[in-house]
Amino acid sequence: VTGRAAPLGQPEKETAELVIDQINKAGGIDGHKLEIVIEDDASDETKAVMAAKKLLEKDKVLAVVGPSISGNTLAIMKFFDEAKTPLISCAASVKIIEPVQQWVFNTPQTDRQAVSKILDYLEKQKIKKIAFISDSNAYGMSGLEEMKNLAPQRGFEIVAQESFGGEDTDMTAQLTRIKGTAAQAIVCWGTNPGPAVVTRNMKQLKMTIPLIQSHGVANMKFIELAQGAADGVILPAGRLIVASELPDSDPQKAVLLEYTKTFKEKYSKDPDTFGGHAYDAIKIVAEALKKSGADKDLLRDEIEKTSGFSGIGGVFNFGPEKHNG
């Protein structure tokens, strides 16, 4: 909720409170009200570990939703197999769900799915030489790994590779090095503020090759931080940001519009993709609870059996080998 990933965690917290409130106003689960215990890990791995241990050992929760970012999720996952408690992460690294861990799930589109979509787009633009610049955190490293795996298989060449730290305020040096290569496009992987700095610096350097961001910046915060430089930036994202333009036949449309309406009524602002990850996680847990009651083993099994659930990130179908859905 605080720290550098606050633009992800804050809408998740707000969404969690909204959804729990809706469920309780409608009578709860089989007459039981849901109680939500919110911990702020401050975008810090050590604090995430402390929060996870508190929730598992002191609060004895039935399930945990979050953390918001990949590094924090990877830092706490082992505790959930030990505690036999479901964890539904709101972070996107494919490492969260591969290899499958019995008690760990996630709801965002994975970095592998996002890389694939970006390569589809670049293919259509007949672009084959790309520069990759990424955050040095777990999300950035995971995106780099997926790009290195997938790009060569599809005939792309990574002609430059650069990185930045979470608090870096200038990427001019990295971009100047990229400028001296044969790169036809830049792919940037991270969550704000870094990607917005890259966007601003590219404009300052008058670099005109396409800039492709990851789904880690699919919110208004990126546009604000880019300070007018975001025009023309391409990124993969869920359908929420184009909900009103979807055909009525789209299985997500009604859910997306309802979420947008109720969130806006409560908070006087639009929801975003990141809040949607929490929406999906809590709804999936709530649906599973209707069948499992307060039995954690049964709850885990019912989460894994989720199928045809139209949420904010997509239509979810989990399974024993598919903990992203």
QUIJOQUI-V526896 format. One record per pair of residues at least 4 apart in sequence whose ideal C-beta (glycine too) atoms are under 6 Angstrom apart, sorted by sequence separation. I is the first residue (numbers start at 1). J is the second residue. D is the distance in Angstrom with one decimal. If there is no record, write none. Layout:
i:I j:J d:D
i:I j:J d:D
//
This chain:
i:2 j:6 d:5.4
i:5 j:9 d:5.6
i:6 j:10 d:5.3
i:11 j:15 d:6.0
i:24 j:28 d:5.3
i:28 j:32 d:4.9
i:53 j:57 d:5.5
i:54 j:58 d:5.0
i:55 j:59 d:5.0
i:79 j:83 d:5.8
i:94 j:98 d:5.2
i:109 j:113 d:4.6
i:136 j:140 d:6.0
i:146 j:150 d:6.0
i:147 j:151 d:5.3
i:164 j:168 d:4.5
i:171 j:175 d:5.5
i:172 j:176 d:6.0
i:190 j:194 d:4.5
i:192 j:196 d:5.3
i:193 j:197 d:6.0
i:213 j:217 d:4.8
i:226 j:230 d:3.8
i:237 j:241 d:5.7
i:246 j:250 d:4.2
i:252 j:256 d:5.3
i:259 j:263 d:5.9
i:263 j:267 d:5.9
i:271 j:275 d:4.6
i:288 j:292 d:5.6
i:318 j:322 d:5.7
i:28 j:33 d:4.4
i:42 j:47 d:5.0
i:67 j:72 d:3.8
i:80 j:85 d:5.4
i:109 j:114 d:5.9
i:122 j:127 d:4.4
i:135 j:140 d:3.2
i:151 j:156 d:3.9
i:178 j:183 d:5.6
i:190 j:195 d:4.9
i:202 j:207 d:4.4
i:217 j:222 d:3.8
i:310 j:315 d:5.2
i:311 j:316 d:5.7
i:41 j:47 d:4.6
i:55 j:61 d:5.0
i:67 j:73 d:5.2
i:134 j:140 d:3.7
i:292 j:298 d:3.7
i:41 j:48 d:3.9
i:80 j:87 d:4.3
i:89 j:96 d:5.3
i:151 j:158 d:5.8
i:164 j:171 d:5.4
i:188 j:195 d:5.1
i:223 j:230 d:4.8
i:246 j:253 d:4.5
i:292 j:299 d:4.2
i:309 j:316 d:4.3
i:318 j:325 d:4.3
i:1 j:9 d:4.6
i:263 j:271 d:3.9
i:317 j:325 d:5.6
i:1 j:10 d:5.6
i:24 j:33 d:4.9
i:55 j:64 d:5.6
i:97 j:106 d:5.6
i:134 j:143 d:5.7
i:202 j:211 d:5.9
i:316 j:325 d:3.8
i:24 j:34 d:6.0
i:41 j:51 d:5.1
i:96 j:106 d:4.9
i:134 j:144 d:4.9
i:188 j:198 d:4.9
i:292 j:302 d:4.7
i:306 j:316 d:5.6
i:307 j:317 d:4.7
i:23 j:34 d:5.6
i:260 j:271 d:5.9
i:288 j:299 d:5.5
i:291 j:302 d:4.8
i:1 j:13 d:5.2
i:39 j:51 d:3.7
i:162 j:174 d:3.9
i:259 j:271 d:5.9
i:306 j:318 d:4.5
i:239 j:252 d:5.5
i:243 j:256 d:3.8
i:20 j:34 d:5.3
i:243 j:257 d:5.5
i:288 j:302 d:3.6
i:304 j:318 d:5.2
i:132 j:147 d:5.6
i:288 j:303 d:4.6
i:20 j:36 d:4.7
i:73 j:89 d:4.3
i:92 j:108 d:4.2
i:94 j:110 d:4.4
i:240 j:256 d:5.4
i:86 j:103 d:5.5
i:87 j:104 d:4.9
i:88 j:105 d:4.7
i:89 j:106 d:4.0
i:94 j:111 d:5.7
i:73 j:91 d:4.5
i:92 j:110 d:5.6
i:93 j:111 d:5.9
i:94 j:112 d:4.7
i:160 j:178 d:4.7
i:195 j:213 d:5.4
i:48 j:67 d:5.3
i:92 j:111 d:5.3
i:218 j:237 d:3.8
i:16 j:36 d:6.0
i:81 j:101 d:6.0
i:213 j:233 d:5.7
i:70 j:91 d:4.3
i:160 j:181 d:4.5
i:215 j:236 d:5.1
i:37 j:59 d:5.1
i:68 j:90 d:5.3
i:69 j:91 d:5.2
i:81 j:103 d:5.2
i:159 j:181 d:4.8
i:195 j:217 d:5.0
i:211 j:233 d:5.2
i:212 j:234 d:4.9
i:213 j:235 d:4.2
i:215 j:237 d:5.3
i:284 j:306 d:5.4
i:63 j:86 d:4.4
i:64 j:87 d:5.0
i:65 j:88 d:5.1
i:70 j:93 d:3.7
i:73 j:96 d:5.4
i:80 j:103 d:4.4
i:159 j:182 d:5.2
i:160 j:183 d:5.5
i:48 j:72 d:3.8
i:52 j:76 d:4.0
i:66 j:90 d:5.4
i:80 j:104 d:5.9
i:159 j:183 d:5.2
i:185 j:209 d:5.5
i:13 j:38 d:6.0
i:185 j:210 d:4.4
i:186 j:211 d:5.2
i:187 j:212 d:4.8
i:188 j:213 d:5.3
i:189 j:214 d:4.7
i:191 j:216 d:4.2
i:41 j:67 d:5.6
i:45 j:71 d:5.6
i:49 j:75 d:5.7
i:130 j:156 d:5.9
i:132 j:158 d:5.5
i:171 j:197 d:5.5
i:175 j:201 d:5.4
i:190 j:216 d:6.0
i:196 j:222 d:5.6
i:200 j:226 d:6.0
i:203 j:229 d:4.1
i:45 j:72 d:5.4
i:48 j:75 d:5.6
i:49 j:76 d:5.7
i:52 j:79 d:5.4
i:56 j:83 d:4.5
i:77 j:104 d:5.3
i:136 j:163 d:4.9
i:171 j:198 d:5.0
i:199 j:226 d:4.4
i:200 j:227 d:5.9
i:48 j:76 d:5.5
i:128 j:156 d:5.6
i:129 j:157 d:5.1
i:130 j:158 d:5.9
i:56 j:85 d:5.9
i:131 j:160 d:3.8
i:132 j:161 d:5.2
i:133 j:162 d:4.3
i:134 j:163 d:5.5
i:136 j:165 d:5.5
i:172 j:201 d:5.2
i:192 j:221 d:5.6
i:196 j:225 d:3.4
i:200 j:229 d:4.7
i:45 j:75 d:4.4
i:129 j:159 d:4.9
i:164 j:194 d:5.1
i:171 j:201 d:4.9
i:175 j:205 d:5.7
i:192 j:222 d:5.6
i:196 j:226 d:4.6
i:199 j:229 d:4.7
i:41 j:72 d:5.6
i:111 j:142 d:5.2
i:115 j:146 d:4.5
i:199 j:230 d:5.9
i:280 j:311 d:3.8
i:111 j:143 d:4.7
i:115 j:147 d:5.3
i:193 j:225 d:5.5
i:280 j:312 d:5.5
i:192 j:225 d:5.5
i:240 j:273 d:5.6
i:279 j:312 d:5.0
i:280 j:313 d:5.3
i:112 j:146 d:4.8
i:111 j:146 d:5.1
i:115 j:150 d:5.4
i:119 j:154 d:5.5
i:238 j:273 d:5.2
i:237 j:273 d:5.8
i:240 j:276 d:5.5
i:276 j:312 d:3.0
i:276 j:313 d:5.8
i:2 j:40 d:5.7
i:5 j:43 d:4.1
i:1 j:40 d:4.1
i:3 j:42 d:4.3
i:4 j:43 d:4.9
i:2 j:42 d:4.9
i:3 j:43 d:2.8
i:133 j:174 d:5.9
i:143 j:189 d:3.5
i:95 j:142 d:5.8
i:131 j:178 d:4.4
i:93 j:142 d:4.0
i:140 j:189 d:5.1
i:140 j:190 d:5.0
i:131 j:183 d:3.7
i:129 j:182 d:5.1
i:219 j:272 d:4.1
i:129 j:183 d:5.6
i:129 j:184 d:4.8
i:130 j:185 d:5.3
i:131 j:186 d:4.8
i:132 j:187 d:5.1
i:133 j:188 d:5.1
i:134 j:189 d:3.9
i:135 j:190 d:3.2
i:218 j:273 d:4.3
i:255 j:310 d:5.2
i:12 j:68 d:5.8
i:134 j:190 d:5.9
i:127 j:184 d:4.5
i:130 j:187 d:5.6
i:127 j:185 d:4.9
i:252 j:310 d:5.2
i:9 j:68 d:4.2
i:135 j:194 d:5.3
i:251 j:310 d:4.7
i:8 j:68 d:4.2
i:5 j:68 d:5.1
i:5 j:69 d:4.8
i:74 j:138 d:5.7
i:251 j:315 d:5.6
i:71 j:137 d:5.3
i:71 j:138 d:3.5
i:70 j:138 d:4.2
i:70 j:139 d:4.3
i:143 j:214 d:5.9
i:240 j:312 d:5.6
i:238 j:313 d:5.1
i:12 j:90 d:5.6
i:118 j:212 d:5.4
i:114 j:214 d:5.7
i:114 j:215 d:4.7
i:117 j:236 d:4.1
i:114 j:236 d:4.8
i:4 j:166 d:5.4
i:108 j:277 d:4.9
i:107 j:277 d:4.8
i:107 j:280 d:4.2
i:107 j:281 d:4.9
i:7 j:192 d:5.8
i:90 j:277 d:3.9
i:90 j:278 d:5.7
i:88 j:281 d:4.0
i:107 j:313 d:5.6
i:85 j:296 d:5.8
i:7 j:219 d:5.9
i:84 j:296 d:5.8
i:7 j:221 d:4.0
i:86 j:300 d:5.0
i:110 j:324 d:5.7
i:65 j:281 d:4.3
i:65 j:282 d:5.8
i:86 j:303 d:5.7
i:105 j:323 d:4.5
i:106 j:324 d:5.7
i:100 j:321 d:5.9
i:63 j:285 d:5.0
i:100 j:323 d:5.3
i:97 j:323 d:4.3
i:97 j:324 d:4.7
i:18 j:266 d:5.7
i:14 j:267 d:5.7
i:15 j:275 d:3.8
i:19 j:279 d:5.9
i:29 j:289 d:4.7
i:11 j:272 d:5.4
i:29 j:290 d:5.8
i:12 j:274 d:5.9
i:16 j:278 d:5.0
i:11 j:274 d:5.1
i:12 j:275 d:5.7
i:15 j:278 d:4.5
i:19 j:282 d:4.8
i:23 j:286 d:5.6
i:11 j:275 d:3.4
i:15 j:279 d:5.0
i:8 j:274 d:4.3
i:12 j:278 d:3.8
i:16 j:282 d:5.9
//
